[in-house]
């Protein structure tokens, strides 16, 4: 494990960015709701996207320096796509719970479970995943361009260290599409009928 990490420093950077995301998020919300330091809170939360810039820059510098695009570069692209697409939602989710716990805010709403609201929710969440997919592919394409390796044929993706991630996230996106937004659209769950005890 130690040899793998020493040979793949981007893995350490990805881990550091993940830890940094939650540290900055917690610090920003603590500053807002515990210290009432709204300006400091804003600065801390605005630093969250900086981690994404650091990660993609390090990945591109690595391949520009002669490293062939590999497993960790693909992982960095997927991680970046996920944080950009879902980061705002995660911040909003944490903010609502901080506000409820420390500032007498309203109870955080739960995701809808039935009807048209449930269908819209599933499509909205899947669209974030589709955005993450697009960003990841864009970053992998940029990495391949900087490295001068080009894009392999789609049938060869699974055998390519970096583009293998393209195969994985494409399969995951399709499974998500069929299992959630499509299925919910075709068979939207209905709220259980209530029995009128007075009738």
MDTraj code that builds the backbone (N, CA, C; nanometers):
import mdtraj as md
import numpy as np

residues = "UNK UNK UNK UNK UNK UNK UNK UNK UNK UNK UNK UNK UNK UNK UNK UNK UNK UNK UNK UNK UNK UNK UNK UNK UNK UNK UNK UNK UNK UNK UNK UNK UNK UNK UNK UNK UNK UNK UNK UNK UNK UNK UNK UNK UNK UNK UNK UNK UNK UNK UNK UNK UNK UNK UNK UNK UNK UNK UNK UNK UNK UNK UNK UNK UNK UNK UNK UNK UNK UNK UNK UNK UNK UNK UNK UNK UNK UNK UNK UNK UNK UNK UNK UNK UNK UNK UNK UNK UNK UNK UNK UNK UNK UNK UNK UNK UNK UNK UNK UNK UNK UNK UNK UNK UNK UNK UNK UNK UNK UNK UNK UNK UNK UNK UNK UNK UNK UNK UNK UNK UNK UNK UNK UNK UNK UNK UNK UNK UNK UNK UNK UNK UNK UNK UNK UNK UNK UNK UNK UNK UNK UNK UNK UNK UNK UNK UNK UNK UNK UNK UNK UNK UNK UNK UNK UNK UNK UNK UNK UNK UNK UNK UNK UNK UNK UNK UNK UNK UNK UNK UNK UNK UNK UNK UNK UNK UNK UNK UNK UNK UNK UNK UNK UNK UNK UNK UNK UNK UNK UNK UNK UNK UNK UNK UNK UNK UNK UNK UNK".split()
xyz = np.array([
    [0.0824, -0.1200, 0.0000],
    [0.0000, 0.0000, 0.0000],
    [0.0868, 0.1264, 0.0000],
    [0.1913, 0.1246, 0.0804],
    [0.2814, 0.2389, 0.0860],
    [0.3487, 0.2641, -0.0472],
    [0.3898, 0.1547, -0.1155],
    [0.4527, 0.1697, -0.2461],
    [0.3545, 0.2266, -0.3478],
    [0.2294, 0.1812, -0.3416],
    [0.1282, 0.2309, -0.4347],
    [0.1082, 0.3808, -0.4164],
    [0.0980, 0.4259, -0.2906],
    [0.0761, 0.5675, -0.2648],
    [0.1969, 0.6513, -0.3048],
    [0.3166, 0.5970, -0.2815],
    [0.4358, 0.6726, -0.3192],
    [0.4504, 0.6827, -0.4708],
    [0.4019, 0.5797, -0.5415],
    [0.4072, 0.5821, -0.6876],
    [0.2911, 0.6598, -0.7491],
    [0.1878, 0.6852, -0.6692],
    [0.0683, 0.7541, -0.7193],
    [0.0304, 0.8677, -0.6240],
    [0.1093, 0.9736, -0.6207],
    [0.0809, 1.0826, -0.5261],
    [-0.0535, 1.1498, -0.5492],
    [-0.1103, 1.1347, -0.6695],
    [-0.2414, 1.1944, -0.6937],
    [-0.3481, 1.1325, -0.6048],
    [-0.3309, 1.0050, -0.5679],
    [-0.4267, 0.9418, -0.4772],
    [-0.4263, 1.0138, -0.3433],
    [-0.3076, 1.0468, -0.2952],
    [-0.2973, 1.1218, -0.1698],
    [-0.3632, 1.2589, -0.1836],
    [-0.3437, 1.3226, -0.2989],
    [-0.4026, 1.4545, -0.3198],
    [-0.5544, 1.4454, -0.3252],
    [-0.6067, 1.3408, -0.3897],
    [-0.7515, 1.3212, -0.3937],
    [-0.8064, 1.3040, -0.2520],
    [-0.7367, 1.2232, -0.1724],
    [-0.7784, 1.2048, -0.0336],
    [-0.7729, 1.3350, 0.0443],
    [-0.6663, 1.4125, 0.0217],
    [-0.6522, 1.5411, 0.0905],
    [-0.7635, 1.6370, 0.0493],
    [-0.7997, 1.6359, -0.0785],
    [-0.9076, 1.7229, -0.1261],
    [-1.0415, 1.6829, -0.0642],
    [-1.0643, 1.5517, -0.0504],
    [-1.1886, 1.5053, 0.0118],
    [-1.1949, 1.5494, 0.1578],
    [-1.0847, 1.5298, 0.2300],
    [-1.0802, 1.5735, 0.3690],
    [-1.0943, 1.7251, 0.3765],
    [-1.0247, 1.7954, 0.2876],
    [-1.0313, 1.9404, 0.2864],
    [-1.1716, 1.9920, 0.2603],
    [-1.2459, 1.9224, 0.1721],
    [-1.3840, 1.9622, 0.1438],
    [-1.4664, 1.9651, 0.2715],
    [-1.4607, 1.8555, 0.3475],
    [-1.5430, 1.8468, 0.4681],
    [-1.4918, 1.9376, 0.5788],
    [-1.3603, 1.9568, 0.5869],
    [-1.3048, 2.0470, 0.6879],
    [-1.3488, 2.1909, 0.6601],
    [-1.3359, 2.2347, 0.5333],
    [-1.3777, 2.3709, 0.4989],
    [-1.5284, 2.3884, 0.5152],
    [-1.6040, 2.2857, 0.4794],
    [-1.7492, 2.2940, 0.4944],
    [-1.7876, 2.3074, 0.6418],
    [-1.7296, 2.2207, 0.7256],
    [-1.7609, 2.2265, 0.8687],
    [-1.7152, 2.3588, 0.9303],
    [-1.5960, 2.4042, 0.8918],
    [-1.5445, 2.5299, 0.9451],
    [-1.6302, 2.6477, 0.8999],
    [-1.6713, 2.6463, 0.7732],
    [-1.7540, 2.7547, 0.7225],
    [-1.8884, 2.7615, 0.7916],
    [-1.9509, 2.6465, 0.8136],
    [-2.0817, 2.6455, 0.8796],
    [-2.0688, 2.6770, 1.0283],
    [-1.9595, 2.6303, 1.0906],
    [-1.9371, 2.6644, 1.2314],
    [-1.9169, 2.8147, 1.2475],
    [-1.8418, 2.8745, 1.1551],
    [-1.8212, 3.0193, 1.1606],
    [-1.9539, 3.0938, 1.1445],
    [-2.0427, 3.0420, 1.0602],
    [-2.1700, 3.1103, 1.0353],
    [-2.2653, 3.0975, 1.1523],
    [-2.2792, 2.9757, 1.2055],
    [-2.3845, 2.9527, 1.3037],
    [-2.3371, 2.9535, 1.4491],
    [-2.2096, 2.9267, 1.4726],
    [-2.1600, 2.9259, 1.6093],
    [-2.0895, 3.0564, 1.6452],
    [-2.0094, 3.1061, 1.5515],
    [-1.9351, 3.2296, 1.5772],
    [-2.0073, 3.3536, 1.5255],
    [-2.1116, 3.3332, 1.4451],
    [-2.1842, 3.4432, 1.3812],
    [-2.0909, 3.5303, 1.2962],
    [-1.9883, 3.4684, 1.2428],
    [-1.8913, 3.5390, 1.1571],
    [-1.9260, 3.5093, 1.0120],
    [-2.0206, 3.5817, 0.9575],
    [-2.0721, 3.5506, 0.8241],
    [-1.9683, 3.5758, 0.7149],
    [-1.8873, 3.6784, 0.7301],
    [-1.7865, 3.7054, 0.6280],
    [-1.6822, 3.5943, 0.6236],
    [-1.6353, 3.5522, 0.7422],
    [-1.5398, 3.4413, 0.7488],
    [-1.6013, 3.3145, 0.6909],
    [-1.7282, 3.2913, 0.7224],
    [-1.7985, 3.1737, 0.6701],
    [-1.8004, 3.1746, 0.5181],
    [-1.8300, 3.2900, 0.4605],
    [-1.8348, 3.3013, 0.3150],
    [-1.6988, 3.2720, 0.2530],
    [-1.5933, 3.3252, 0.3139],
    [-1.4581, 3.3023, 0.2621],
    [-1.4237, 3.1539, 0.2667],
    [-1.4540, 3.0888, 0.3782],
    [-1.4217, 2.9460, 0.3931],
    [-1.4981, 2.8616, 0.2912],
    [-1.6247, 2.8929, 0.2712],
    [-1.7039, 2.8139, 0.1764],
    [-1.6627, 2.8409, 0.0328],
    [-1.6160, 2.9629, 0.0053],
    [-1.5683, 2.9926, -0.1300],
    [-1.4360, 2.9227, -0.1599],
    [-1.3654, 2.8786, -0.0551],
    [-1.2399, 2.8072, -0.0764],
    [-1.2628, 2.6624, -0.1211],
    [-1.3849, 2.6113, -0.1024],
    [-1.4130, 2.4724, -0.1389],
    [-1.3842, 2.4457, -0.2872],
    [-1.4325, 2.5297, -0.3807],
    [-1.4011, 2.5022, -0.5221],
    [-1.2531, 2.5135, -0.5558],
    [-1.1769, 2.5847, -0.4723],
    [-1.0334, 2.5974, -0.4980],
    [-0.9673, 2.4598, -0.4947],
    [-1.0198, 2.3710, -0.4097],
    [-0.9645, 2.2351, -0.4026],
    [-0.9766, 2.1647, -0.5369],
    [-1.0877, 2.1865, -0.6064],
    [-1.1060, 2.1246, -0.7380],
    [-1.0033, 2.1774, -0.8381],
    [-0.9776, 2.3073, -0.8318],
    [-0.8794, 2.3672, -0.9215],
    [-0.7406, 2.3097, -0.8940],
    [-0.7079, 2.2937, -0.7653],
    [-0.5779, 2.2370, -0.7278],
    [-0.5640, 2.0948, -0.7820],
    [-0.6711, 2.0166, -0.7678],
    [-0.6648, 1.8765, -0.8099],
    [-0.6467, 1.8631, -0.9610],
    [-0.7296, 1.9321, -1.0389],
    [-0.7189, 1.9185, -1.1846],
    [-0.5872, 1.9773, -1.2343],
    [-0.5395, 2.0832, -1.1695],
    [-0.4113, 2.1421, -1.2100],
    [-0.2973, 2.0441, -1.1845],
    [-0.3007, 1.9780, -1.0685],
    [-0.1953, 1.8817, -1.0359],
    [-0.1967, 1.7645, -1.1327],
    [-0.3160, 1.7206, -1.1715],
    [-0.3275, 1.6093, -1.2648],
    [-0.2698, 1.6470, -1.4015],
    [-0.3013, 1.7671, -1.4472],
    [-0.2516, 1.8115, -1.5778],
    [-0.1009, 1.8360, -1.5751],
    [-0.0514, 1.8922, -1.4654],
    [0.0931, 1.9136, -1.4524],
    [0.1665, 1.7805, -1.4532],
    [0.1059, 1.6795, -1.3910],
    [0.1689, 1.5476, -1.3839],
    [0.1866, 1.4878, -1.5234],
    [0.0805, 1.4919, -1.6056],
    [0.0926, 1.4332, -1.7401],
    [0.1770, 1.5223, -1.8310],
    [0.1706, 1.6540, -1.8087],
    [0.2545, 1.7434, -1.8885],
    [0.4019, 1.7191, -1.8616],
    [0.4327, 1.6695, -1.7413],
    [0.5709, 1.6405, -1.7056],
    [0.6202, 1.5068, -1.7566],
    [0.5334, 1.4332, -1.8269],
    [0.5772, 1.3078, -1.8868],
    [0.5118, 1.1834, -1.8331],
    [0.4324, 1.1944, -1.7258],
    [0.3643, 1.0756, -1.6736],
    [0.2515, 1.0353, -1.7674],
    [0.2431, 0.9082, -1.8041],
    [0.1324, 0.8664, -1.8902],
    [0.0012, 0.8698, -1.8129],
    [-0.1080, 0.9097, -1.8792],
    [-0.2375, 0.9095, -1.8104],
    [-0.2695, 0.7698, -1.7589],
    [-0.3047, 0.7623, -1.6321],
    [-0.3278, 0.6319, -1.5712],
    [-0.4507, 0.6295, -1.4829],
    [-0.4537, 0.5293, -1.3981],
    [-0.5684, 0.5051, -1.3103],
    [-0.5989, 0.6264, -1.2237],
    [-0.4963, 0.6862, -1.1652],
    [-0.5201, 0.7970, -1.0732],
    [-0.5676, 0.9227, -1.1453],
    [-0.5243, 0.9421, -1.2702],
    [-0.5727, 1.0579, -1.3453],
    [-0.7220, 1.0421, -1.3769],
    [-0.7622, 0.9195, -1.4081],
    [-0.9042, 0.8945, -1.4299],
    [-0.9840, 0.9133, -1.3034],
    [-0.9287, 0.8653, -1.1912],
    [-0.9967, 0.8816, -1.0628],
    [-1.0098, 1.0292, -1.0286],
    [-0.9046, 1.1074, -1.0548],
    [-0.9105, 1.2511, -1.0289],
    [-1.0208, 1.3167, -1.1116],
    [-1.0359, 1.2746, -1.2368],
    [-1.1402, 1.3307, -1.3233],
    [-1.2789, 1.2970, -1.2704],
    [-1.2975, 1.1720, -1.2276],
    [-1.4273, 1.1303, -1.1731],
    [-1.4572, 1.2040, -1.0436],
    [-1.3571, 1.2172, -0.9581],
    [-1.3761, 1.2882, -0.8315],
    [-1.4142, 1.4337, -0.8580],
    [-1.3440, 1.4968, -0.9514],
    [-1.3731, 1.6358, -0.9841],
    [-1.5167, 1.6496, -1.0339],
    [-1.5585, 1.5612, -1.1254],
    [-1.6957, 1.5661, -1.1751],
    [-1.7974, 1.5536, -1.0640],
    [-1.7711, 1.4623, -0.9709],
    [-1.8646, 1.4423, -0.8606],
    [-1.8739, 1.5622, -0.7683],
    [-1.7603, 1.6215, -0.7360],
    [-1.7637, 1.7348, -0.6434],
    [-1.8263, 1.8589, -0.7077],
    [-1.8007, 1.8801, -0.8372],
    [-1.8614, 1.9950, -0.9037],
    [-2.0129, 1.9759, -0.9152],
    [-2.0557, 1.8565, -0.9538],
    [-2.1983, 1.8326, -0.9768],
    [-2.2783, 1.8225, -0.8469],
    [-2.2202, 1.7621, -0.7445],
    [-2.2942, 1.7377, -0.6208],
    [-2.2502, 1.8265, -0.5047],
    [-2.1408, 1.9015, -0.5230],
    [-2.0876, 1.9798, -0.4121],
    [-2.1865, 2.0801, -0.3566],
    [-2.2556, 2.1537, -0.4446],
    [-2.3501, 2.2551, -0.3977],
    [-2.4635, 2.1904, -0.3192],
    [-2.5107, 2.0756, -0.3667],
    [-2.6184, 2.0057, -0.2955],
    [-2.5722, 1.9597, -0.1580],
    [-2.4489, 1.9111, -0.1490],
    [-2.3981, 1.8663, -0.0197],
    [-2.3823, 1.9832, 0.0771],
    [-2.3373, 2.0970, 0.0246],
    [-2.3251, 2.2154, 0.1099],
    [-2.4623, 2.2604, 0.1584],
    [-2.5609, 2.2613, 0.0683],
    [-2.6964, 2.3012, 0.1056],
    [-2.7553, 2.2039, 0.2080],
    [-2.7291, 2.0739, 0.1889],
    [-2.7777, 1.9716, 0.2826],
    [-2.7185, 1.9946, 0.4215],
    [-2.5872, 2.0165, 0.4286],
    [-2.5215, 2.0381, 0.5571],
    [-2.5655, 2.1694, 0.6197],
    [-2.5831, 2.2732, 0.5373],
    [-2.6244, 2.4040, 0.5884],
    [-2.7611, 2.3954, 0.6551],
    [-2.8537, 2.3242, 0.5931],
    [-2.9876, 2.3122, 0.6506],
    [-2.9838, 2.2430, 0.7860],
    [-2.8987, 2.1432, 0.7988],
    [-2.8902, 2.0713, 0.9264],
    [-2.8170, 2.1523, 1.0328],
    [-2.7159, 2.2273, 0.9942],
    [-2.6482, 2.3166, 1.0881],
    [-2.7453, 2.4237, 1.1376],
    [-2.8206, 2.4810, 1.0442],
    [-2.9159, 2.5862, 1.0813],
    [-3.0222, 2.5321, 1.1758],
    [-3.0693, 2.4114, 1.1511],
    [-3.1708, 2.3510, 1.2372],
    [-3.1150, 2.3206, 1.3759],
    [-2.9906, 2.2753, 1.3805],
    [-2.9319, 2.2343, 1.5089],
    [-2.8844, 2.3525, 1.5922],
    [-2.8271, 2.4526, 1.5274],
    [-2.7617, 2.5584, 1.6031],
    [-2.8268, 2.6961, 1.5904],
    [-2.9222, 2.7125, 1.4990],
    [-2.9815, 2.8452, 1.4808],
    [-3.1337, 2.8395, 1.4767],
    [-3.1918, 2.7368, 1.5358],
    [-3.3371, 2.7237, 1.5434],
    [-3.4024, 2.7307, 1.4060],
    [-3.3311, 2.6813, 1.3058],
    [-3.3867, 2.6790, 1.1713],
    [-3.4930, 2.5716, 1.1575],
    [-3.5667, 2.5735, 1.0481],
    [-3.6717, 2.4727, 1.0276],
    [-3.6129, 2.3333, 1.0100],
    [-3.6964, 2.2345, 1.0348],
    [-3.6539, 2.0963, 1.0140],
    [-3.6206, 2.0758, 0.8669],
    [-3.5027, 2.0219, 0.8381],
    [-3.4651, 2.0019, 0.6967],
    [-3.5675, 1.9141, 0.6256],
    [-3.6075, 1.9537, 0.5055],
    [-3.7067, 1.8734, 0.4330],
    [-3.6479, 1.7406, 0.3881],
    [-3.7336, 1.6417, 0.3833],
    [-3.6928, 1.5110, 0.3322],
    [-3.7247, 1.5020, 0.1836],
    [-3.6508, 1.4188, 0.1120],
    [-3.6829, 1.4020, -0.0301],
    [-3.8254, 1.3508, -0.0474],
    [-3.8948, 1.3968, -0.1508],
    [-4.0318, 1.3490, -0.1740],
    [-4.0338, 1.1992, -0.1999],
    [-4.1426, 1.1366, -0.1612],
    [-4.1522, 0.9914, -0.1735],
    [-4.2577, 0.9460, -0.2735],
    [-4.3480, 1.0360, -0.3114],
    [-4.4600, 0.9922, -0.3937],
    [-4.4890, 1.0916, -0.5061],
    [-4.5569, 1.0401, -0.6087],
    [-4.6152, 1.1223, -0.7121],
    [-4.5171, 1.1991, -0.7986],
    [-4.5690, 1.3095, -0.8547],
    [-4.4914, 1.3897, -0.9486],
    [-4.3679, 1.4504, -0.8829],
    [-4.3780, 1.4841, -0.7545],
    [-4.2633, 1.5416, -0.6839],
    [-4.1489, 1.4410, -0.6768],
    [-4.1826, 1.3148, -0.6551],
    [-4.0813, 1.2091, -0.6508],
    [-4.0162, 1.1920, -0.7880],
    [-4.0963, 1.1944, -0.8932],
    [-4.0435, 1.1808, -1.0295],
    [-3.9474, 1.2957, -1.0606],
    [-3.9899, 1.4180, -1.0292],
    [-3.9051, 1.5345, -1.0559],
    [-3.7749, 1.5268, -0.9765],
    [-3.7848, 1.4803, -0.8530],
    [-3.6650, 1.4685, -0.7681],
    [-3.5651, 1.3704, -0.8281],
    [-3.6142, 1.2542, -0.8740],
    [-3.5236, 1.1534, -0.9306],
    [-3.4570, 1.2027, -1.0588],
    [-3.5314, 1.2744, -1.1419],
    [-3.4707, 1.3295, -1.2635],
    [-3.3669, 1.4360, -1.2296],
    [-3.3961, 1.5157, -1.1279],
    [-3.3024, 1.6210, -1.0882],
    [-3.1723, 1.5616, -1.0355],
    [-3.1829, 1.4575, -0.9533],
    [-3.0625, 1.3943, -0.8995],
    [-2.9827, 1.3243, -1.0095],
    [-3.0547, 1.2590, -1.1014],
    [-2.9835, 1.1923, -1.2103],
    [-2.9149, 1.2933, -1.3018],
    [-2.9764, 1.4091, -1.3200],
    [-2.9142, 1.5106, -1.4050],
    [-2.7823, 1.5583, -1.3453],
    [-2.7729, 1.5586, -1.2138],
    [-2.6447, 1.5918, -1.1499],
    [-2.5402, 1.4848, -1.1829],
    [-2.5836, 1.3592, -1.1793],
    [-2.4918, 1.2509, -1.2135],
    [-2.4480, 1.2620, -1.3590],
    [-2.5413, 1.3006, -1.4472],
    [-2.5066, 1.3178, -1.5884],
    [-2.4070, 1.4323, -1.6053],
    [-2.4244, 1.5389, -1.5263],
    [-2.3286, 1.6492, -1.5303],
    [-2.1917, 1.6026, -1.4822],
    [-2.1900, 1.5238, -1.3747],
    [-2.0633, 1.4699, -1.3241],
    [-1.9950, 1.3843, -1.4302],
    [-2.0747, 1.3039, -1.5003],
    [-2.0238, 1.2202, -1.6101],
    [-1.9598, 1.3070, -1.7180],
    [-2.0298, 1.4123, -1.7586],
    [-1.9783, 1.4998, -1.8628],
    [-1.8501, 1.5701, -1.8211],
    [-1.8449, 1.6168, -1.6969],
    [-1.7248, 1.6841, -1.6488],
    [-1.6075, 1.5867, -1.6432],
    [-1.6332, 1.4661, -1.5931],
    [-1.5268, 1.3657, -1.5843],
    [-1.4700, 1.3345, -1.7225],
    [-1.5593, 1.3163, -1.8212],
    [-1.5124, 1.2886, -1.9567],
    [-1.4361, 1.4072, -2.0140],
    [-1.4837, 1.5277, -1.9839],
    [-1.4140, 1.6465, -2.0316],
    [-1.2735, 1.6575, -1.9758],
    [-1.2596, 1.6267, -1.8470],
    [-1.1276, 1.6337, -1.7835],
    [-1.0365, 1.5238, -1.8374],
    [-1.0917, 1.4042, -1.8596],
    [-1.0097, 1.2969, -1.9169],
    [-0.9648, 1.3315, -2.0584],
    [-1.0543, 1.3944, -2.1353],
    [-1.0174, 1.4366, -2.2702],
    [-0.9077, 1.5431, -2.2648],
    [-0.9205, 1.6372, -2.1727],
    [-0.8185, 1.7403, -2.1562],
    [-0.6852, 1.6784, -2.1146],
    [-0.6917, 1.5818, -2.0244],
    [-0.5695, 1.5131, -1.9793],
    [-0.5018, 1.4403, -2.0942],
    [-0.5821, 1.3699, -2.1744],
    [-0.5260, 1.2984, -2.2896],
    [-0.4671, 1.3945, -2.3915],
    [-0.5298, 1.5102, -2.4074],
    [-0.4791, 1.6103, -2.5018],
    [-0.3450, 1.6654, -2.4548],
    [-0.3366, 1.6979, -2.3259],
    [-0.2114, 1.7500, -2.2701],
    [-0.1007, 1.6450, -2.2797],
    [-0.1375, 1.5187, -2.2541],
    [-0.0386, 1.4108, -2.2591],
    [-0.0034, 1.3711, -2.4016],
    [-0.0897, 1.4062, -2.4971],
    [-0.0656, 1.3706, -2.6360],
    [-0.0955, 1.2263, -2.6687],
    [-0.1795, 1.1621, -2.5857],
    [-0.2092, 1.0198, -2.6071],
    [-0.3340, 0.9983, -2.6907],
    [-0.4206, 1.0980, -2.6994],
    [-0.5435, 1.0825, -2.7751],
    [-0.6458, 0.9991, -2.7003],
    [-0.7586, 0.9791, -2.7652],
    [-0.8701, 0.9051, -2.7058],
    [-0.8795, 0.7681, -2.7708],
    [-0.8768, 0.6608, -2.6917],
    [-0.8886, 0.5265, -2.7514],
    [-1.0297, 0.5011, -2.8023],
    [-1.0456, 0.4001, -2.8849],
    [-1.1780, 0.3606, -2.9302],
    [-1.2616, 0.3179, -2.8094],
    [-1.3925, 0.3506, -2.8113],
    [-1.4762, 0.3150, -2.6954],
    [-1.4650, 0.1694, -2.6533],
    [-1.4481, 0.0771, -2.7504],
    [-1.4383, -0.0642, -2.7149],
    [-1.3092, -0.0947, -2.6393],
    [-1.2127, -0.0048, -2.6457],
    [-1.0852, -0.0260, -2.5775],
    [-1.0782, 0.0435, -2.4423],
    [-1.1846, 0.1134, -2.4052],
    [-1.1802, 0.1905, -2.2813],
    [-1.1523, 0.1044, -2.1593],
    [-1.2162, -0.0115, -2.1531],
    [-1.2018, -0.0940, -2.0326],
    [-1.0584, -0.1386, -2.0103],
    [-0.9784, -0.1432, -2.1168],
    [-0.8393, -0.1877, -2.1039],
    [-0.7441, -0.0712, -2.0810],
    [-0.7926, 0.0504, -2.0935],
    [-0.7073, 0.1677, -2.0771],
    [-0.7101, 0.2119, -1.9309],
    [-0.5941, 0.2357, -1.8690],
    [-0.5921, 0.2706, -1.7266],
    [-0.6767, 0.3915, -1.6911],
    [-0.6694, 0.4973, -1.7717],
    [-0.7479, 0.6160, -1.7399],
    [-0.8897, 0.6061, -1.7925],
    [-0.9055, 0.5715, -1.9199],
    [-1.0379, 0.5708, -1.9809],
    [-1.1251, 0.4568, -1.9308],
    [-1.0638, 0.3600, -1.8605],
    [-1.1451, 0.2567, -1.7968],
    [-1.2490, 0.3172, -1.7028],
    [-1.2141, 0.4330, -1.6437],
    [-1.3116, 0.5023, -1.5594],
    [-1.4309, 0.5485, -1.6420],
    [-1.4079, 0.5797, -1.7704],
    [-1.5187, 0.6177, -1.8564],
    [-1.6197, 0.5057, -1.8700],
    [-1.5697, 0.3826, -1.8829],
    [-1.6591, 0.2669, -1.8912],
    [-1.7373, 0.2489, -1.7619],
    [-1.6676, 0.2623, -1.6496],
    [-1.7325, 0.2403, -1.5201],
    [-1.8442, 0.3411, -1.4951],
    [-1.8133, 0.4690, -1.5152],
    [-1.9147, 0.5692, -1.4826],
    [-2.0278, 0.5701, -1.5845],
    [-2.0009, 0.5265, -1.7091],
    [-2.1085, 0.5171, -1.8074],
    [-2.2070, 0.4079, -1.7679],
    [-2.1536, 0.2926, -1.7269],
    [-2.2410, 0.1838, -1.6811],
    [-2.3194, 0.2285, -1.5576],
    [-2.2514, 0.2938, -1.4639],
    [-2.3201, 0.3418, -1.3438],
    [-2.4298, 0.4419, -1.3759],
    [-2.4038, 0.5312, -1.4704],
    [-2.5032, 0.6317, -1.5078],
    [-2.6248, 0.5657, -1.5725],
    [-2.6023, 0.4652, -1.6560],
    [-2.7135, 0.3958, -1.7213],
    [-2.7973, 0.3180, -1.6203],
    [-2.7306, 0.2526, -1.5250],
    [-2.8041, 0.1797, -1.4211],
    [-2.8885, 0.2765, -1.3393],
    [-2.8284, 0.3890, -1.3021],
    [-2.9025, 0.4908, -1.2266],
    [-3.0239, 0.5390, -1.3069],
    [-3.0046, 0.5621, -1.4369],
    [-3.1134, 0.6109, -1.5219],
    [-3.2306, 0.5130, -1.5248],
    [-3.1992, 0.3853, -1.5461],
    [-3.3060, 0.2853, -1.5578],
    [-3.3721, 0.2600, -1.4227],
    [-3.2903, 0.2501, -1.3180],
    [-3.3428, 0.2106, -1.1873],
    [-3.4165, 0.3199, -1.1117],
    [-3.3927, 0.4461, -1.1477],
    [-3.4546, 0.5540, -1.0702],
    [-3.5401, 0.6475, -1.1552],
    [-3.4853, 0.7409, -1.2333],
    [-3.5766, 0.8323, -1.3023],
    [-3.6696, 0.7636, -1.4024],
    [-3.6175, 0.6703, -1.4819],
    [-3.7036, 0.6041, -1.5800],
    [-3.8093, 0.5188, -1.5112],
    [-3.7664, 0.4372, -1.4157],
    [-3.8604, 0.3493, -1.3460],
    [-3.9652, 0.4307, -1.2699],
    [-3.9213, 0.5383, -1.2044],
    [-4.0149, 0.6205, -1.1287],
    [-4.1128, 0.6920, -1.2212],
    [-4.0661, 0.7297, -1.3404],
    [-4.1550, 0.7945, -1.4370],
    [-4.2612, 0.6976, -1.4876],
    [-4.2186, 0.5743, -1.5150],
    [-4.3115, 0.4742, -1.5676],
    [-4.4074, 0.4224, -1.4603],
    [-4.3604, 0.4154, -1.3387],
    [-4.4438, 0.3641, -1.2294],
    [-4.4246, 0.4505, -1.1056],
    [-4.4760, 0.5746, -1.1085],
    [-4.4559, 0.6641, -0.9934],
    [-4.5210, 0.6080, -0.8677],
    [-4.4483, 0.6076, -0.7577],
    [-4.5059, 0.5541, -0.6335],
    [-4.6204, 0.6419, -0.5842],
    [-4.7224, 0.5768, -0.5360],
    [-4.8389, 0.6489, -0.4845],
    [-4.8378, 0.6471, -0.3327],
    [-4.8874, 0.7544, -0.2761],
    [-4.8981, 0.7607, -0.1308],
    [-5.0001, 0.6570, -0.0840],
    [-4.9732, 0.5924, 0.0292],
    [-5.0693, 0.4930, 0.0790],
    [-5.2015, 0.5595, 0.1134],
    [-5.3085, 0.4895, 0.0820],
    [-5.4401, 0.5437, 0.1111],
    [-5.4641, 0.5417, 0.2600],
    [-5.5253, 0.6501, 0.3087],
    [-5.5566, 0.6592, 0.4507],
    [-5.7014, 0.6153, 0.4732],
    [-5.7223, 0.5502, 0.5834],
    [-5.8555, 0.5031, 0.6169],
    [-5.9246, 0.6049, 0.7044],
    [-6.0449, 0.6426, 0.6663],
    [-6.1228, 0.7377, 0.7455],
    [-6.1862, 0.6649, 0.8630],
    [-6.1291, 0.6841, 0.9817],
    [-6.1792, 0.6113, 1.0992],
    [-6.3167, 0.6607, 1.1410],
    [-6.3587, 0.7793, 1.0935],
    [-6.4887, 0.8331, 1.1312],
    [-6.5976, 0.7935, 1.0321],
    [-6.5520, 0.7319, 0.9192],
    [-6.6506, 0.6996, 0.8162],
    [-6.7188, 0.5695, 0.8414],
])
top = md.Topology()
chain = top.add_chain()
for i, resn in enumerate(residues, 1):
    res = top.add_residue(resn, chain, resSeq=i)
    for name in ("N", "CA", "C"):
        top.add_atom(name, md.element.get_by_symbol(name[0]), res)
traj = md.Trajectory(xyz[None], top)
